[in-house]
Amino acid sequence: MYATRKAISIILGLTLAGAGLFGFGHMQFHVVEPVSIKLWLIPITIFAAGVATLWGDFKTP
C-alpha cells in the first residue's frame, strides 16, 4: 500500500513539475505581448508544487 501511494505521488510530482516547466517555457518563448505577474505565477506555482511533492517523497525513507 505504501509503495503504491509513493509511486502515485512521484508520478504526480513529475507531472506537476513538467507542466510548470512547459507553461513557463510556453510563456517565455511564445507570448509576445506583456503578461501580468499574476499569469506568471500560475506556472511557477505549479512547478513549485511538483518540486515540493517530489522533495517530500525523496526526503522521507
GUFI-120004 format. One line per field, with one value per residue: residue in one letter; y, x, z of N, C-alpha, C in turn; chain. Coordinates in nm, 4 decimals, padded with zeros to 6 digits. Layout:
BEGIN
sero	[A  ...]
nY	[Y  ...]
nX	[X  ...]
nZ	[Z  ...]
caY	[Y  ...]
caX	[X  ...]
caZ	[Z  ...]
cY	[Y  ...]
cX	[X  ...]
cZ	[Z  ...]
vexse	[A  ...]
end
This chain:
BEGIN
sero	[M  Y  A  T  R  K  A  I  S  I  I  L  G  L  T  L  A  G  A  G  L  F  G  F  G  H  M  Q  F  H  V  V  E  P  V  S  I  K  L  W  L  I  P  I  T  I  F  A  A  G  V  A  T  L  W  G  D  F  K  T  P]
nY	[-00.1194  00.1238  00.1558  00.1873  00.4304  00.5995  00.5727  00.6796  00.9390  01.0238  01.0166  01.2116  01.4365  01.4576  01.5073  01.7523  01.9182  01.9007  02.0095  02.2673  02.3604  02.3392  02.5249  02.7595  02.7749  02.7972  03.0458  03.2030  03.1795  03.1951  03.3888  03.7123  03.9719  04.1916  04.0309  03.9964  03.9824  03.8130  03.6102  03.4921  03.3737  03.1413  02.9118  02.9021  02.8453  02.5946  02.4446  02.4696  02.3328  02.0731  02.0216  02.0414  01.8241  01.6106  01.6502  01.5916  01.3213  01.2023  01.2763  01.1537  00.8331]
nX	[00.0822  00.1924  00.3975  00.2527  00.1197  00.3407  00.4463  00.2375  00.2425  00.4975  00.4665  00.2654  00.4078  00.6158  00.4593  00.3350  00.5640  00.6699  00.4566  00.4551  00.7080  00.6673  00.4573  00.5852  00.7931  00.6409  00.5163  00.7431  00.8627  00.6634  00.4689  00.3952  00.3036  00.3106  00.2800  00.0797  00.1973  00.0475  -00.0342  00.2119  00.2615  00.1135  00.2293  00.4686  00.3869  00.2671  00.4895  00.6436  00.4806  00.4984  00.7747  00.7927  00.6328  00.7839  01.0166  00.9280  00.8692  01.1197  01.2674  01.1639  01.2078]
nZ	[00.0000  00.0838  -00.1052  -00.3395  -00.2920  -00.2787  -00.5370  -00.6920  -00.5926  -00.6740  -00.9524  -00.9771  -00.8790  -01.0712  -01.2971  -01.2315  -01.2009  -01.4605  -01.6103  -01.5068  -01.5923  -01.8688  -01.9058  -01.8205  -02.0105  -02.2443  -02.2045  -02.1944  -02.4501  -02.6478  -02.6060  -02.6940  -02.6266  -02.3366  -02.0189  -01.7325  -01.3931  -01.2396  -01.4122  -01.4648  -01.2250  -01.2185  -01.3731  -01.2285  -00.9673  -01.0050  -01.0848  -00.8499  -00.6685  -00.7701  -00.7365  -00.4588  -00.3850  -00.4895  -00.3405  -00.0813  -00.1165  -00.1736  00.0431  00.2704  00.4184]
caY	[00.0000  00.2401  00.1691  00.2389  00.5716  00.6705  00.5744  00.7770  01.0702  01.0575  01.0468  01.3414  01.5385  01.4749  01.5683  01.8929  01.9885  01.9097  02.1051  02.4009  02.3965  02.3584  02.6522  02.8673  02.7826  02.8480  03.1902  03.2682  03.1777  03.2066  03.5016  03.8313  04.0919  04.1864  03.9474  04.0347  03.8946  03.7124  03.4964  03.4254  03.2967  03.0125  02.8013  02.8965  02.7770  02.4538  02.3852  02.4623  02.2249  01.9475  02.0045  02.0153  01.6870  01.5226  01.6678  01.5164  01.1792  01.1533  01.3093  01.0543  00.6989]
caX	[00.0000  00.2805  00.4696  00.1585  00.0999  00.4632  00.4559  00.1399  00.2906  00.6107  00.4107  00.2001  00.5117  00.6800  00.3624  00.3215  00.6882  00.6772  00.3552  00.5023  00.8157  00.6080  00.3857  00.6842  00.8584  00.5445  00.5010  00.8708  00.9027  00.5548  00.3807  00.4647  00.2630  00.3414  00.1898  00.0709  00.2691  -00.0483  -00.0305  00.3401  00.2608  00.0458  00.3235  00.5688  00.3241  00.2502  00.6233  00.6837  00.4035  00.5577  00.9053  00.7672  00.5841  00.8990  01.1071  00.8724  00.8810  01.2565  01.3253  01.1194  01.2573]
caZ	[00.0000  00.0926  -00.2321  -00.4385  -00.2640  -00.3133  -00.6834  -00.7412  -00.5537  -00.7614  -01.0844  -00.9654  -00.8677  -01.2018  -01.3873  -01.1950  -01.2339  -01.6063  -01.6574  -01.4711  -01.6851  -02.0011  -01.9038  -01.8140  -02.1410  -02.3419  -02.1846  -02.2220  -02.5899  -02.7443  -02.5774  -02.7419  -02.5533  -02.1928  -01.9417  -01.5915  -01.2998  -01.1917  -01.5042  -01.4490  -01.1009  -01.2376  -01.3978  -01.1223  -00.8543  -01.0416  -01.0777  -00.7092  -00.6057  -00.8149  -00.6721  -00.3165  -00.3756  -00.5098  -00.2264  00.0294  -00.1466  -00.1671  00.1730  00.3677  00.3817]
cY	[00.1252  00.2643  00.2256  00.3879  00.6532  00.6789  00.6765  00.9181  01.1149  01.0932  01.1828  01.4542  01.5648  01.5432  01.7169  01.9724  02.0045  02.0093  02.2474  02.4485  02.4222  02.4924  02.7706  02.8850  02.8369  02.9993  03.2643  03.2821  03.2019  03.3240  03.6293  03.9533  04.0795  04.1101  03.9925  03.9337  03.7860  03.5894  03.4225  03.3379  03.1594  02.9007  02.7895  02.8206  02.6282  02.3815  02.3672  02.3512  02.0887  01.9195  01.9743  01.8726  01.5875  01.5316  01.5854  01.3658  01.1274  01.1850  01.2068  00.9151  00.6040]
cX	[00.0863  00.3540  00.3793  00.1360  00.2221  00.4803  00.3595  00.1865  00.4081  00.5605  00.3417  00.3024  00.5819  00.5871  00.3467  00.4469  00.7028  00.5776  00.3968  00.6134  00.7623  00.5356  00.4799  00.7535  00.7659  00.5293  00.6297  00.8965  00.7905  00.4607  00.4561  00.4304  00.3002  00.2345  00.1952  00.1454  00.1766  -00.0474  00.1029  00.3416  00.1964  00.1464  00.4304  00.5128  00.3064  00.3851  00.6674  00.6080  00.4598  00.6916  00.8871  00.7174  00.6989  00.9968  01.0576  00.8841  01.0225  01.3238  01.2869  01.1654  01.1467]
cZ	[00.0000  -00.0393  -00.3412  -00.4191  -00.3056  -00.4657  -00.7430  -00.7100  -00.6407  -00.9012  -01.0828  -00.9578  -00.9995  -01.3019  -01.3582  -01.2312  -01.3853  -01.6627  -01.6242  -01.5628  -01.8252  -02.0084  -01.9001  -01.9485  -02.2485  -02.3281  -02.2194  -02.3718  -02.6904  -02.7200  -02.6092  -02.6577  -02.4057  -02.1151  -01.7956  -01.5045  -01.2462  -01.2822  -01.4968  -01.3247  -01.1175  -01.2680  -01.2892  -01.0019  -00.8825  -01.0342  -00.9323  -00.6358  -00.6450  -00.7475  -00.5239  -00.2956  -00.3912  -00.3931  -00.1075  00.0074  -00.1274  -00.0352  00.2788  00.3248  00.3413]
vexse	[A  A  A  A  A  A  A  A  A  A  A  A  A  A  A  A  A  A  A  A  A  A  A  A  A  A  A  A  A  A  A  A  A  A  A  A  A  A  A  A  A  A  A  A  A  A  A  A  A  A  A  A  A  A  A  A  A  A  A  A  A]
end
